[in-house]
Amino acid sequence: MTSAQADGARACKQMLKEIMEGKIKANFIEGMGCVGGCVGGPKAIIPYKEGTVHVNDYANLATYKTPIDNPYVIEILEELGFNKIEDLLKRDNIFTRRF
């Protein structure tokens, strides 16, 4: 598995262009419209690097470090018919919406 990430609108546009040109073959792509992600958005009242420190500090206090560690997430997945995390990977249409 590979990933690609862009930070800011210009970088996102460039990444999308490179994807369309076949230059990026990642299977997980994240584009953040604001430099620094949400903590660097247009309504931010502190510098994004400082905001990032606060977000990371908050994350470090979390009871569950990942969704897989969270028993409530596991319970929801079981209700959806997934007995183990690997089952989630086998169904490739679970997050596909049809309009």
Backbone bond lengths (Angstrom), bond angles and torsions (degrees), N, CA, C in turn:
res aa  C-N    CA-C-N  psi(-1)  N-CA   C-N-CA  omega(-1)  CA-C   N-CA-C  phi
1 M - - - 1.445 - - 1.525 108.58 -
2 T 1.297 114.70 138.25 1.460 119.71 175.92 1.522 108.47 -127.90
3 S 1.314 114.87 161.58 1.453 119.21 179.89 1.517 109.71 -135.16
4 A 1.325 114.48 159.50 1.462 121.75 175.10 1.516 106.66 -136.64
5 Q 1.321 116.41 144.81 1.455 120.96 -177.22 1.516 109.04 -140.98
6 A 1.316 115.46 140.23 1.462 121.52 175.80 1.524 108.09 -127.63
7 D 1.311 115.16 144.46 1.458 122.06 -174.45 1.528 108.86 -124.19
8 G 1.330 117.03 105.85 1.452 121.60 -178.10 1.523 111.14 103.50
9 A 1.319 115.88 154.39 1.472 121.63 -173.93 1.522 112.67 -60.26
10 R 1.316 118.03 -43.51 1.471 120.01 -179.80 1.524 111.31 -63.34
11 A 1.312 116.36 -43.97 1.462 120.10 179.53 1.535 110.43 -65.35
12 C 1.327 117.56 -36.62 1.467 120.98 177.29 1.519 110.60 -63.26
13 K 1.312 115.96 -44.19 1.469 120.33 179.22 1.525 110.00 -61.48
14 Q 1.324 117.14 -43.06 1.457 121.33 179.11 1.527 110.92 -64.49
15 M 1.320 116.77 -41.79 1.457 119.96 179.41 1.524 110.83 -63.62
16 L 1.333 117.18 -43.18 1.468 120.24 177.91 1.525 111.03 -60.59
17 K 1.309 116.59 -40.77 1.470 121.21 177.79 1.527 109.99 -60.78
18 E 1.330 116.58 -45.43 1.459 120.73 -179.59 1.527 112.03 -66.92
19 I 1.324 116.92 -32.59 1.467 120.21 175.33 1.522 109.38 -64.92
20 M 1.319 116.18 -47.25 1.473 120.89 -179.50 1.532 111.75 -62.75
21 E 1.318 116.86 -30.62 1.464 121.82 179.19 1.527 112.18 -84.43
22 G 1.326 116.97 -2.58 1.449 120.68 179.13 1.516 114.22 79.36
23 K 1.323 117.08 13.56 1.464 120.61 -178.71 1.524 112.39 -82.82
24 I 1.323 117.31 -19.10 1.466 122.46 178.79 1.517 107.57 -117.38
25 K 1.313 115.95 125.87 1.470 121.96 -177.30 1.519 111.60 -116.60
26 A 1.308 117.76 25.93 1.459 121.76 -177.01 1.525 110.62 -69.16
27 N 1.331 115.76 151.99 1.459 119.41 175.07 1.527 111.72 -104.69
28 F 1.313 117.41 -0.02 1.462 122.36 170.57 1.513 106.91 -136.62
29 I 1.314 116.18 122.63 1.465 121.58 -176.19 1.516 108.51 -126.81
30 E 1.332 115.72 130.45 1.455 121.00 177.88 1.524 108.45 -126.93
31 G 1.306 115.46 126.05 1.454 120.93 174.99 1.517 109.32 -122.03
32 M 1.317 115.91 122.29 1.459 120.45 179.21 1.523 107.73 -106.90
33 G 1.306 116.30 118.78 1.454 121.19 -177.15 1.518 113.52 -62.39
34 C 1.296 116.93 -30.46 1.466 120.81 -179.28 1.524 109.48 -103.77
35 V 1.314 116.14 137.90 1.458 119.94 175.25 1.529 107.68 -61.70
36 G 1.312 116.07 127.31 1.460 120.31 -176.13 1.513 112.25 88.64
37 G 1.329 118.32 4.62 1.458 121.40 -179.52 1.518 111.69 74.07
38 C 1.295 115.59 -157.30 1.467 120.77 -176.70 1.527 112.67 -59.22
39 V 1.337 117.33 -33.15 1.462 118.95 -179.15 1.529 111.24 -71.11
40 G 1.327 116.95 -11.64 1.464 119.99 177.80 1.513 112.39 -109.02
41 G 1.315 116.94 16.94 1.458 121.65 -176.37 1.514 114.04 -68.08
42 P 1.331 115.56 176.36 1.460 120.50 -173.46 1.527 114.87 -64.68
43 K 1.302 118.90 -19.67 1.468 121.57 179.82 1.531 111.98 -99.23
44 A 1.331 116.94 6.51 1.463 119.97 -178.96 1.526 109.48 -64.86
45 I 1.323 114.69 137.42 1.469 119.15 -179.51 1.529 112.16 -107.95
46 I 1.335 114.97 -0.36 1.466 119.87 175.51 1.526 107.35 -131.83
47 P 1.317 119.02 159.56 1.467 121.09 177.59 1.531 111.09 -58.98
48 Y 1.341 116.45 144.14 1.462 119.09 -173.68 1.523 112.99 -62.30
49 K 1.318 118.46 -30.83 1.472 119.01 178.48 1.532 110.53 -66.17
50 E 1.310 117.02 -37.91 1.464 120.37 176.37 1.522 110.22 -67.84
51 G 1.329 116.75 -41.84 1.460 121.05 177.36 1.513 111.90 -60.83
52 T 1.332 115.90 -38.64 1.459 120.66 178.24 1.526 111.00 -62.21
53 V 1.315 116.32 -40.75 1.472 120.07 177.48 1.525 109.91 -59.92
54 H 1.328 117.23 -45.00 1.471 120.72 -179.82 1.528 111.41 -64.01
55 V 1.327 116.91 -42.39 1.467 120.22 179.14 1.524 110.16 -63.75
56 N 1.320 117.10 -43.55 1.471 119.90 178.73 1.522 111.65 -64.66
57 D 1.322 117.37 -40.10 1.468 120.57 176.74 1.522 110.73 -60.30
58 Y 1.331 116.26 -43.69 1.462 121.21 178.75 1.535 110.36 -63.34
59 A 1.320 116.55 -42.75 1.466 120.82 179.88 1.521 110.95 -62.23
60 N 1.311 116.53 -37.54 1.458 120.20 -179.60 1.529 112.39 -66.10
61 L 1.328 117.30 -19.71 1.460 121.74 177.36 1.529 112.70 -87.64
62 A 1.332 116.99 -7.40 1.463 121.36 -175.25 1.527 111.16 -62.43
63 T 1.302 115.79 140.38 1.463 121.65 177.21 1.525 110.42 -65.58
64 Y 1.322 116.62 -40.13 1.460 122.30 -178.78 1.520 107.95 -116.35
65 K 1.327 116.73 122.65 1.466 121.15 -174.15 1.526 113.13 -78.96
66 T 1.326 117.85 -26.52 1.466 121.79 178.67 1.523 108.45 -138.63
67 P 1.314 117.97 161.84 1.469 119.73 176.82 1.530 112.46 -58.49
68 I 1.319 117.17 -33.21 1.470 120.39 -179.35 1.521 111.15 -66.40
69 D 1.320 117.26 -27.59 1.464 121.51 178.78 1.528 112.70 -78.40
70 N 1.313 116.47 -15.56 1.458 121.47 -173.45 1.536 110.29 -86.94
71 P 1.325 118.35 114.87 1.465 119.97 -178.40 1.529 112.99 -62.77
72 Y 1.314 118.29 -25.79 1.463 120.56 178.57 1.524 111.15 -70.90
73 V 1.317 117.10 -36.47 1.465 121.09 175.95 1.523 109.49 -66.26
74 I 1.325 116.19 -44.34 1.465 120.42 178.56 1.524 110.48 -60.20
75 E 1.318 117.15 -41.08 1.469 121.37 178.40 1.528 111.19 -60.95
76 I 1.322 116.63 -43.67 1.471 120.47 178.77 1.531 110.19 -64.01
77 L 1.325 116.96 -43.82 1.462 120.01 178.49 1.523 111.27 -60.61
78 E 1.321 117.24 -40.37 1.459 120.70 178.07 1.521 110.97 -63.97
79 E 1.336 116.87 -38.58 1.467 120.63 177.42 1.532 110.89 -65.03
80 L 1.318 116.85 -27.90 1.465 121.80 177.85 1.528 112.22 -84.79
81 G 1.337 117.07 -1.38 1.453 120.71 177.12 1.514 115.54 97.74
82 F 1.310 117.43 12.97 1.457 121.46 177.73 1.535 108.61 -100.69
83 N 1.320 116.25 116.66 1.461 120.09 -178.53 1.516 112.66 -86.34
84 K 1.314 116.39 -22.51 1.454 121.34 176.61 1.530 108.30 -150.35
85 I 1.314 116.74 160.91 1.462 122.05 -176.17 1.522 111.29 -57.62
86 E 1.307 118.22 -37.28 1.466 121.53 -179.26 1.524 111.42 -59.69
87 D 1.341 117.75 -30.89 1.460 120.88 177.53 1.527 111.68 -62.63
88 L 1.323 116.31 -33.27 1.461 120.82 178.70 1.523 110.28 -62.55
89 L 1.303 117.08 -36.11 1.458 121.15 -178.82 1.523 112.51 -73.17
90 K 1.316 117.42 -24.04 1.463 121.42 -177.43 1.524 112.44 -76.84
91 R 1.319 117.91 -28.19 1.470 121.31 -179.63 1.513 108.31 -95.00
92 D 1.319 116.23 102.44 1.459 120.36 -173.76 1.523 113.88 -83.44
93 N 1.304 118.54 -3.87 1.463 119.80 -177.78 1.527 113.11 -109.50
94 I 1.311 118.62 9.56 1.464 121.54 -174.61 1.525 111.76 -63.06
95 F 1.327 117.31 -32.37 1.460 119.67 -176.56 1.536 112.21 -104.55
96 T 1.321 116.87 11.94 1.460 120.61 -179.42 1.523 109.39 -87.45
97 R 1.318 114.96 127.51 1.463 119.70 177.56 1.530 108.59 -105.83
98 R 1.291 115.15 137.68 1.476 119.86 177.53 1.521 107.83 -113.44
99 F 1.302 115.68 128.06 1.469 120.98 -178.26 1.505 110.58 -104.94
